[in-house]
């Protein structure tokens, strides 16, 4: 009887050992899989945070560049002894900088807010230039701009480029047209101007020619956004020509992910 109990106990121990040996590889494999999933999730989270910080860093580069040009415009008015105009310009500029600072900590802002900032900038430049140009903004019908998220000041460098390099030598009749529409899961933005090409053409066409700071910042924002959202972005410019094959302006098209705000 005692011998039988001993044999049963030994058999039980043997079964436990065999079971452990059989299960051990599965436990090791399961633990390894869990570790890989944890590490990938952690890397993904860290990469997302890094990209968000990159977007903020890019925006930090835009702000000094943008503010410098606005202050330069105010200085221009003072030089021309247009004190009333300079005062008006300064008030509008303070309003604009407040709106920018209020949104500076955000990764993305609403399209509605961004267009308000862009309009304020355009009004400042119109004031500086003596209404040398006009602008139009066309939105897709029923577009809910308050529910679409975009990087702040994405279009501003394009507008600035047209005003400072396209219209500076013109006395009147400059025109900027901005069209924004959606297509499936993409947001399409198109900026057209009838400004003089000159140096802008060289920067677009000549190999090795240094690109403008504004265009470089747009590219960096779109690259970061594409990786962050895992969706394609596009940024292309081309020269417009008239019926006489003369340069008649520039058109830039930007495609970015359609990101609902809520």
C-alpha positions in Angstrom: 0.0 0.0 0.0 2.8 2.4 1.0 4.7 1.4 -2.2 1.6 2.2 -4.3 1.2 5.6 -2.7 4.9 6.3 -3.3 4.6 5.4 -7.0 1.5 7.6 -7.4 3.4 10.5 -5.8 6.4 10.0 -8.1 4.1 9.8 -11.1 2.4 13.0 -10.1 5.7 14.8 -9.7 6.8 13.5 -13.1 3.5 14.8 -14.7 4.1 18.2 -13.0 7.6 18.4 -14.3 6.6 17.3 -17.8 3.8 19.8 -17.8 6.1 22.6 -16.7 8.6 21.7 -19.4 5.9 21.7 -22.0 4.3 25.0 -20.8 7.7 26.8 -20.2 8.3 27.6 -23.9 4.8 28.9 -24.3 5.2 31.1 -21.2 8.5 32.4 -22.5 7.0 33.1 -25.9 3.9 34.8 -24.3 6.1 37.0 -22.1 8.3 37.9 -25.1 5.2 38.9 -27.2 3.8 41.0 -24.3 7.2 42.7 -23.9 7.4 43.4 -27.7 3.8 44.9 -27.7 4.6 47.0 -24.6 7.8 48.3 -26.2 6.2 49.1 -29.5 3.3 50.9 -27.7 5.8 52.9 -25.6 7.9 53.7 -28.7 4.8 54.8 -30.5 3.7 57.0 -27.6 7.2 58.6 -27.3 7.4 59.1 -31.0 3.9 60.8 -31.0 5.0 63.1 -28.2 8.2 63.9 -30.1 6.3 64.8 -33.2 4.0 67.0 -31.3 7.0 68.8 -29.8 8.5 69.1 -33.3 5.3 70.8 -34.4 5.5 73.2 -31.5 9.2 73.9 -32.2 8.4 74.6 -35.9 5.7 77.0 -34.8 8.2 78.7 -32.5 10.3 79.3 -35.6 7.4 80.8 -37.5 6.5 83.3 -34.8 9.7 85.3 -34.7 9.8 85.3 -38.5 6.2 86.5 -38.7 6.5 89.0 -35.9 9.6 90.5 -37.4 7.8 91.2 -40.7 4.9 92.8 -38.9 7.2 95.1 -36.9 9.0 95.9 -40.0 5.7 97.1 -41.5 5.0 99.3 -38.5 8.5 100.8 -38.8 7.8 101.5 -42.5 4.7 103.5 -41.6 6.6 105.5 -39.0 9.4 106.2 -41.5 6.7 107.5 -43.9 5.4 109.8 -41.1 2.1 108.0 -41.1 1.6 108.1 -37.4 -2.1 107.5 -37.4 -1.6 104.6 -39.7 1.2 103.3 -37.5 -1.0 103.5 -34.4 -3.8 101.7 -36.2 -1.3 99.1 -37.4 0.0 98.6 -33.9 -3.5 98.1 -32.4 -4.3 95.5 -35.1 -0.9 93.8 -34.5 -1.5 93.6 -30.7 -4.8 91.9 -31.4 -3.2 89.5 -33.8 -0.3 88.6 -31.5 -2.8 88.0 -28.6 -4.7 85.5 -30.8 -1.4 83.8 -31.7 -0.2 83.5 -28.1 -3.6 82.2 -27.0 -3.1 79.2 -29.3 0.7 78.8 -29.1 0.5 75.8 -26.8 -1.8 73.8 -29.0 -0.7 71.2 -31.4 -3.6 72.1 -33.8 -6.2 74.8 -33.8 -9.6 75.0 -35.6 -9.6 76.1 -39.2 -12.0 78.9 -38.2 -9.5 80.3 -35.7 -6.6 80.0 -38.2 -8.6 81.8 -40.9 -9.3 84.6 -38.4 -5.6 85.0 -37.7 -4.8 84.9 -41.5 -7.4 87.6 -42.2 -6.0 89.8 -39.5 -2.5 89.4 -41.0 -3.9 90.2 -44.5 -5.6 93.3 -43.2 -2.3 94.4 -41.6 -0.5 94.0 -44.9 -3.2 95.8 -46.8 -2.9 98.7 -44.4 0.9 98.8 -44.8 0.8 98.6 -48.6 -1.9 101.2 -49.1 -4.4 98.6 -50.3 -2.1 97.5 -53.0 -3.8 94.1 -53.2 -7.1 92.5 -52.4 -7.9 89.0 -51.2 -10.7 86.5 -51.3 -11.3 83.3 -49.2 -13.6 80.7 -50.7 -14.8 77.8 -48.5 -16.6 74.6 -49.6 -20.3 75.0 -49.1 -21.4 74.0 -45.6 -17.8 73.4 -44.4 -17.8 73.4 -40.6 -14.6 75.3 -40.0 -15.1 75.2 -36.2 -14.8 71.4 -36.4 -11.6 71.0 -38.5 -8.2 71.0 -36.9 -5.1 72.4 -38.8 -1.6 73.5 -37.9 -1.6 77.2 -37.0 -0.3 79.7 -39.6 0.1 77.0 -42.3 -0.9 79.3 -45.2 0.5 82.5 -43.8 4.1 82.1 -45.3 2.5 81.7 -48.7 0.5 84.8 -48.4 3.5 86.7 -47.0 5.6 85.6 -49.9 3.1 87.0 -52.4 2.7 90.3 -50.5 6.4 90.9 -50.0 7.9 89.4 -53.2 5.0 89.3 -55.6 3.3 92.6 -55.0 6.0 94.9 -53.7 6.9 96.2 -57.2 3.2 96.7 -58.1 1.3 99.9 -57.4 -2.1 98.3 -57.5 -4.3 95.3 -58.6 -2.5 92.6 -56.6 -4.9 89.7 -55.8 -4.7 86.6 -53.5 -7.3 83.9 -53.8 -7.5 81.2 -51.1 -9.7 78.1 -51.8 -10.3 75.4 -49.1 -12.3 72.3 -49.7 -12.5 68.7 -48.5 -12.2 65.4 -50.4 -12.9 62.2 -48.5 -10.4 62.2 -45.7 -8.3 65.0 -47.0 -8.3 68.8 -46.7 -7.3 70.7 -49.9 -5.9 74.2 -49.7 -5.1 76.3 -52.7 -3.4 79.8 -52.7 -3.3 81.7 -56.0 -1.8 85.1 -56.6 -1.0 87.3 -59.6 2.2 88.7 -58.2 5.5 89.2 -60.1 7.6 86.0 -60.1 11.2 87.0 -60.3 13.2 85.7 -57.3 10.3 83.4 -56.4 10.6 81.6 -59.7 14.4 81.1 -59.2 13.8 79.6 -55.7 11.3 77.1 -57.2 13.2 76.1 -60.3 17.0 76.4 -59.8 18.8 73.4 -58.2 20.8 74.3 -55.1 18.9 77.6 -54.8 18.1 78.2 -51.1 14.4 77.8 -50.4 12.6 80.5 -48.5 12.2 80.1 -44.7 8.5 80.1 -45.0 8.3 77.3 -47.5 10.7 75.3 -45.5 8.6 75.6 -42.4 5.5 74.6 -44.2 7.3 71.4 -45.5 8.5 70.6 -41.9 5.0 71.0 -40.5 3.4 68.8 -43.2 6.1 66.1 -42.7 5.5 66.0 -39.0 1.7 65.9 -39.4 2.0 63.1 -42.0 3.9 60.9 -39.6 1.8 61.9 -36.6 -1.5 61.0 -38.4 -0.1 58.2 -40.6 -1.6 59.9 -43.7 -0.2 61.5 -46.8 0.4 65.2 -47.2 1.4 67.2 -50.4 2.9 70.6 -51.0 3.4 71.8 -54.6 3.8 75.2 -56.3 3.8 76.1 -60.0 4.1 79.2 -62.1 1.0 80.5 -63.9 1.2 81.8 -67.4 -1.1 83.9 -69.5 -2.1 83.5 -73.2 1.1 85.2 -74.2 3.1 82.6 -72.2 4.2 85.2 -69.8 4.4 84.6 -66.0 1.2 85.8 -64.5 1.4 84.6 -60.9 1.8 81.5 -58.8 -0.5 78.8 -57.4 0.3 76.6 -54.4 -1.6 73.5 -53.4 -1.5 71.9 -50.0 -3.1 68.5 -49.1 -3.3 67.5 -45.5 -5.3 65.0 -43.4 -8.9 66.0 -42.6 -8.8 66.0 -38.8 -12.1 66.6 -37.0 -11.7 68.8 -33.9 -14.2 66.8 -31.9 
